[in-house]
């Protein structure tokens, strides 16, 4: 093969695609959507608080009202000395939004509650009220046992246990904080992204081959270059487009999220004094420096709060290594499937005819995606390990396992097997491509593909 010729084809494929309107639109629209996914939930959280509602409480039990403490959402007014029906009938006159009626204490040492409002209320409001009523009933029941200090005893026996999760690095032997939730989210995101990218850009290769074949442009191209040079140039050119688009997505999404957070941050801080916050943060940094071991601080945080565990886990993630592995498995996985999609594209004259031939190619991709979903919960299971080693599923499954920690030899073996399989499949696909790209007027079957593979 002539590398100079392949380079020309790569440049042609790359420039042709990056100049298309569809490329420009998706390059700028996708980051906006991704940034919206990050920023919009925060905006919704900030603006989803219900307006403060004034609720009258008609307490016939005599035990609930002391527990109904007003907050930002609900302001309680004690109207236990008035008939419940009268309060319900004059909500607007009393400037009330709702009335909460509490029944007398029954034989089971409990009460029933009826809530009547002028407008429907949210679930959060209902949960706040029911929680207060439950506390009141529990306190009353405890008091009926007439045991000195029983209330305090019940509080003392309650336990809030959190398991601090650590993993030991197989290479360095260091013990690191490991939050399963953070690892699972990262694993899920990596698995989904690489599955979508391989499917999307592999299908792009097939569509490009079918388009040139159906328009007979390929006949002109084949007269100047070899079929294999055309195939590999097209595959590599589209890979360059994919990497360009992916890097632009990361860059633009990061900029948009940063800008969005710049607007949201003041709302999150609220009325707090920015200078005081800066002073607190700098004081915290000095304290960490004074310990001469930031890992000790993170261990302390992880033992005392879930947030500390999440922060420590994120801090321990090797972003550089994950980015490198993502590139390696994406490039090799893309080349493997793109060569197969190119062979399929060369064997048909329109995309409708490609459905049958695509089945053996898309099934391994789907299996890899399903195993990756299973790997979120059991990253070291036999199914996940074998799925990360078998070349047709390893690009997706291995990336889903990496956040949980994978032995270096397994990663190396997976890459070697994937590389060898990619080379073998590219060679076989080239044999099909050479024959199929000039075949017209006949619907290709699997028998035809086998016959082409046996040709010298």
C-alpha positions in Angstrom: 0.0 0.0 0.0 1.1 3.5 -0.8 1.2 5.6 2.4 1.2 8.8 0.4 -1.9 7.9 -1.4 -3.6 6.9 1.9 -2.6 10.2 3.4 -4.3 12.0 0.5 -7.5 10.0 1.0 -7.4 10.7 4.8 -7.1 14.5 4.1 -9.9 14.4 1.6 -12.2 12.5 4.0 -11.3 14.8 6.9 -11.7 18.1 5.1 -14.9 17.0 3.3 -16.6 16.1 6.6 -15.5 18.9 8.8 -16.8 21.4 6.3 -20.3 19.9 6.2 -23.1 21.8 8.0 -24.1 18.7 9.8 -20.6 18.5 11.4 -20.7 22.1 12.5 -24.3 21.8 13.8 -23.6 18.7 15.9 -20.2 20.0 17.1 -21.9 23.1 18.7 -25.3 21.7 19.6 -24.1 18.6 21.5 -22.0 20.7 24.0 -25.0 22.9 24.6 -27.1 19.9 25.4 -24.4 18.3 27.6 -23.9 21.6 29.5 -27.7 21.8 30.0 -27.7 18.3 31.5 -25.1 19.5 34.0 -26.5 23.0 34.8 -30.3 22.7 34.4 -30.7 20.1 37.3 -29.0 22.6 39.6 -31.3 25.5 38.4 -34.3 23.3 38.9 -33.1 22.5 42.5 -32.7 26.2 43.2 -36.1 27.1 41.8 -38.1 24.1 42.8 -38.7 25.2 46.4 -42.4 25.7 47.1 -43.6 29.1 48.3 -44.2 29.4 52.0 -47.7 28.2 52.9 -49.6 29.1 56.0 -51.2 26.1 57.5 -53.7 26.1 60.4 -53.4 23.2 62.8 -56.5 22.0 64.6 -55.0 19.6 67.1 -57.5 17.5 69.0 -54.8 15.1 70.4 -52.9 17.7 72.3 -49.5 16.1 71.4 -48.9 17.1 67.8 -48.9 20.9 67.7 -45.6 21.4 69.8 -43.8 19.4 67.1 -45.2 21.5 64.2 -42.2 23.9 63.8 -42.4 26.5 61.0 -39.8 26.5 58.3 -39.2 28.0 54.9 -41.9 25.9 53.3 -44.6 25.8 56.0 -45.8 28.3 58.6 -48.0 26.7 61.2 -50.8 28.6 63.1 -52.4 27.0 66.1 -56.2 27.1 65.8 -57.0 24.1 68.0 -59.6 26.1 69.9 -61.8 26.5 66.7 -64.0 23.9 65.0 -62.3 22.2 62.1 -65.2 22.6 59.7 -65.3 26.4 60.5 -61.6 26.8 59.7 -62.1 24.8 56.4 -65.0 27.1 55.4 -63.1 30.3 56.0 -59.6 29.6 54.7 -59.5 32.6 52.4 -60.9 35.0 55.1 -58.2 33.9 57.5 -55.5 34.2 54.8 -54.7 30.5 55.1 -53.5 28.1 52.4 -54.6 24.9 54.2 -55.7 23.3 57.4 -54.3 20.2 59.1 -56.8 18.4 61.3 -55.5 16.0 64.0 -57.9 13.5 65.6 -57.9 12.6 69.3 -55.6 9.9 70.4 -57.2 6.5 69.7 -56.9 3.1 71.4 -53.7 2.3 69.5 -52.0 5.4 70.9 -52.0 7.0 67.5 -53.8 9.7 65.6 -55.2 10.3 62.1 -54.5 13.5 60.1 -56.6 15.2 57.4 -55.1 17.9 55.3 -57.3 20.3 53.3 -55.8 23.0 51.0 -57.0 25.5 48.5 -54.5 24.3 45.9 -52.7 20.9 45.4 -49.4 20.6 47.3 -46.1 18.9 46.6 -44.9 15.6 48.0 -42.1 17.3 50.0 -44.7 19.3 51.9 -46.7 16.2 52.8 -43.6 14.3 53.9 -42.5 17.2 56.2 -45.9 17.2 57.9 -46.1 13.4 58.3 -42.6 13.3 59.7 -43.5 15.8 62.4 -46.7 13.9 63.3 -44.8 10.6 63.5 -42.3 12.2 65.9 -45.1 13.4 68.1 -46.8 10.0 68.2 -43.5 8.2 68.9 -42.7 10.6 71.8 -46.2 10.1 73.3 -45.9 6.3 73.1 -42.6 6.4 74.8 -44.0 8.6 77.6 -46.8 6.1 78.3 -44.3 3.5 79.6 -43.5 5.7 82.6 -39.8 4.7 82.5 -37.4 7.4 83.7 -35.1 8.6 80.9 -36.7 6.3 78.3 -36.8 9.0 75.7 -33.0 9.5 76.0 -32.4 5.8 76.0 -34.3 5.5 72.7 -32.2 8.2 71.2 -29.0 6.7 72.5 -29.7 3.2 71.0 -30.3 4.6 67.6 -27.3 4.1 65.3 -26.3 5.6 62.0 -23.6 3.3 60.6 -21.8 4.1 57.3 -19.3 1.7 55.8 -16.1 3.4 54.7 -14.9 1.7 51.5 -11.2 1.4 50.6 -9.3 -0.4 47.9 -5.7 -1.5 47.9 -3.8 -0.5 44.8 -2.4 -3.8 43.3 0.8 -2.0 42.1 1.7 0.5 44.8 0.0 -1.3 47.7 -1.6 2.0 48.9 -5.0 2.1 50.5 -7.3 4.5 48.9 -10.8 5.7 49.7 -13.2 4.2 47.1 -16.9 5.3 46.9 -18.9 2.7 44.9 -21.4 5.4 43.7 -18.7 7.6 42.1 -17.0 4.6 40.5 -20.3 3.2 39.2 -21.3 6.6 37.6 -17.9 7.0 35.9 -18.0 3.3 34.7 -21.5 3.9 33.3 -20.6 7.1 31.5 -17.4 5.6 30.0 -19.2 2.5 28.8 -22.1 4.4 27.2 -19.9 7.0 25.5 -17.6 4.4 23.9 -20.6 2.3 22.8 -22.3 5.3 21.2 -19.1 6.5 19.5 -18.2 3.2 18.0 -21.7 2.6 16.8 -22.1 6.2 15.4 -18.8 6.6 13.7 -18.6 3.0 12.5 -22.0 3.5 10.9 -20.7 6.7 9.4 -18.0 4.7 7.6 -20.6 2.2 6.2 -22.8 5.1 5.0 -19.9 6.8 3.3 -18.9 3.6 1.4 -22.6 2.9 0.4 -23.0 6.5 -0.8 -19.9 6.4 -3.0 -20.8 3.0 -4.4 -24.4 3.9 -5.2 -23.3 7.1 -6.9 -20.6 5.3 -8.9 -18.0 7.7 -7.7 -16.1 4.7 -6.4 -15.4 3.5 -10.0 -13.5 6.7 -10.6 -11.6 6.5 -7.4 -10.6 2.8 -7.9 -9.1 3.7 -11.3 -6.6 5.9 -9.4 -6.0 4.1 -6.1 -6.2 0.6 -4.7 -9.4 -0.5 -3.0 -7.5 -1.3 0.2 -5.9 2.2 0.2 -9.3 3.7 -0.3 -10.8 1.7 2.6 -8.1 2.4 5.1 -7.9 6.1 4.1 -11.6 6.4 4.6 -11.6 4.6 8.0 -8.6 6.7 9.3 -10.0 10.0 7.9 -13.4 9.5 9.7 -11.5 8.5 12.9 -9.7 11.8 12.7 -13.1 13.6 12.4 -14.4 11.6 15.4 -11.5 12.6 17.6 -11.7 16.2 16.5 -15.4 16.4 17.3 -14.9 14.6 20.6 -12.2 17.0 21.7 -14.2 20.0 20.7 -17.2 18.6 22.6 -15.1 18.3 25.8 -13.6 21.8 25.4 -16.9 23.6 24.6 -18.9 21.7 27.2 -16.3 22.6 29.9 -16.5 26.3 28.9 -20.3 26.3 28.9 -20.5 24.5 32.2 -18.0 26.9 33.8 -20.0 29.9 32.5 -23.2 28.4 33.8 -21.7 27.7 37.2 -20.5 31.3 37.3 -24.1 32.4 37.2 -25.4 29.7 39.6 -22.6 30.1 42.2 -23.9 33.4 43.7 -27.4 31.8 44.2 -25.8 28.8 45.9 -23.8 31.1 48.2 -26.8 33.2 48.9 -26.2 36.0 51.4 -22.9 34.6 52.6 -20.0 37.1 52.6 -17.6 36.0 49.8 -14.6 37.4 51.7 -15.6 35.2 54.7 -15.9 32.2 52.4 -12.5 32.8 50.9 -11.0 33.2 54.4 -12.6 29.9 55.5 -11.3 28.1 52.4 -7.8 29.4 52.8 -7.9 28.5 56.5 -9.0 25.0 55.5 -6.1 24.8 53.0 -3.6 25.9 55.6 -4.9 23.3 58.0 -4.4 20.6 55.4 -0.9 21.9 54.7 -0.2 21.9 58.4 -1.0 18.2 58.5 1.7 17.5 55.9 -0.5 14.7 54.6 -3.6 15.6 52.6 -4.6 11.9 52.4 -5.0 11.9 56.2 -7.4 14.8 55.9 -9.4 13.0 53.2 -9.5 9.8 55.4 -10.9 11.9 58.2 -13.5 13.4 56.0 -14.5 10.0 54.6 -15.1 8.7 58.0 -17.3 11.6 59.0 -19.3 12.4 55.9 -20.5 10.9 52.7 -19.4 14.1 50.9 -15.8 13.5 52.2 -15.8 10.0 50.8 -17.0 11.2 47.4 -14.4 14.0 47.3 -11.6 11.6 48.3 -12.7 9.1 45.6 -12.7 11.8 42.9 -9.3 13.0 44.1 -7.9 9.5 43.8 -9.1 9.0 40.2 -6.2 9.0 37.8 -7.8 11.1 35.0 -4.7 11.0 32.8 -4.7 7.2 32.8 -8.4 6.9 32.2 -8.2 9.4 29.3 -5.3 7.4 27.8 -7.1 4.1 28.1 -10.2 5.7 26.6 -8.3 6.8 23.6 -6.5 3.4 23.1 -9.7 1.3 23.4 -11.8 3.8 21.4 -9.2 3.9 18.5 -8.7 0.1 18.4 -12.4 -0.6 18.9 -13.4 1.9 16.2 -10.8 0.5 13.8 -12.1 -3.1 14.4 -15.7 -2.3 13.9 -15.2 0.4 11.2 -13.3 -2.1 9.0 -16.3 -4.6 9.4 -18.8 -1.8 8.6 -16.7 -0.8 5.6 -16.8 -4.4 4.3 -20.6 -4.5 4.7 -21.0 -1.1 3.0 -18.9 -2.4 0.0 -21.1 -5.5 -0.3 -24.5 -3.6 -0.7 -25.9 -0.9 -2.9 -28.2 0.8 -0.3 -28.6 0.9 3.4 -31.8 -1.2 3.3 -29.8 -4.2 2.0 -27.3 -3.9 4.8 -29.6 -4.8 7.7 -29.1 -8.6 7.3 -25.3 -8.3 7.0 -25.1 -5.9 10.0 -26.5 -8.4 12.4 -23.3 -10.4 13.2 -21.5 -7.1 13.7 -24.0 -5.3 15.9 -24.8 -8.3 18.2 -21.3 -8.3 19.8 -21.6 -4.6 20.4 -24.9 -5.1 22.2 -23.5 -8.0 24.2 -20.6 -5.8 25.3 -23.0 -3.1 26.3 -25.1 -5.5 28.4 -22.0 -7.0 30.1 -20.9 -3.4 30.8 -24.2 -2.8 32.6 -23.6 -5.9 34.7 -20.0 -4.9 35.4 -21.2 -1.8 37.3 -22.3 -4.1 40.1 -19.8 -6.9 39.7 -16.6 -5.6 38.0 -14.5 -8.6 39.0 -17.0 -11.3 38.1 -16.0 -14.0 35.5 -18.5 -12.5 33.0 -17.0 -9.0 33.3 -13.4 -10.2 33.2 -13.9 -12.4 30.1 -16.0 -9.6 28.5 -13.1 -7.2 29.0 -10.7 -9.7 27.3 -12.7 -10.9 24.3 -11.8 -8.3 21.6 -15.3 -7.8 20.2 -16.6 -6.7 23.6 -13.4 -5.5 25.4 -13.5 -1.8 24.2 -16.8 -1.3 26.1 -16.5 -3.7 29.0 -12.8 -2.9 29.9 -13.6 0.8 30.1 -16.5 0.0 32.4 -14.2 -1.9 34.7 -11.3 0.4 34.8 -12.8 2.9 37.4 -13.0 0.1 39.9 -9.3 -0.9 39.4 -8.1 -3.5 37.0 -4.8 -5.4 37.2 -2.2 -4.1 34.7 -1.7 -7.5 33.1 -5.4 -7.8 32.2 -5.4 -4.3 30.5 -2.2 -5.2 28.6 -3.6 -8.6 27.5 -6.9 -7.0 26.5 -5.0 -4.4 24.3 -2.8 -7.0 22.7 -5.7 -9.3 21.8 -7.8 -6.3 20.6 -4.9 -5.1 18.4 -4.3 -8.5 16.9 -8.0 -9.0 16.2 -8.2 -5.5 14.7 -5.4 -6.3 12.3 -6.9 -9.7 11.3 -10.4 -8.2 10.8 -9.0 -5.3 8.7 -7.2 -7.8 6.5 -10.4 -9.9 6.0 -12.5 -6.8 5.5 -10.0 -5.6 2.8 -10.5 -8.8 0.9 -14.3 -8.3 0.9 -13.9 -4.6 0.1 -11.8 -5.2 -3.0 -14.4 -7.5 -4.6 -17.6 -6.0 -3.2 -16.9 -2.4 -4.0 -17.3 -3.1 -7.7 -20.2 -5.5 -7.5 -23.5 -4.2 -8.8 -26.9 -5.5 -9.6 -26.9 -8.5 -7.2 -28.0 -8.8 -3.5 -25.1 -10.0 -1.5 -25.5 -13.0 0.8 -23.2 -14.5 3.5 -22.3 -17.2 1.0 -21.0 -14.5 -1.3 -18.9 -13.0 1.4 -17.4 -16.4 2.2 -16.5 -16.9 -1.4 -14.8 -13.5 -1.6 -12.8 -14.2 1.5 -11.4 -17.4 -0.1 -10.2 -15.4 -3.2 -6.5 -14.7 -3.5 
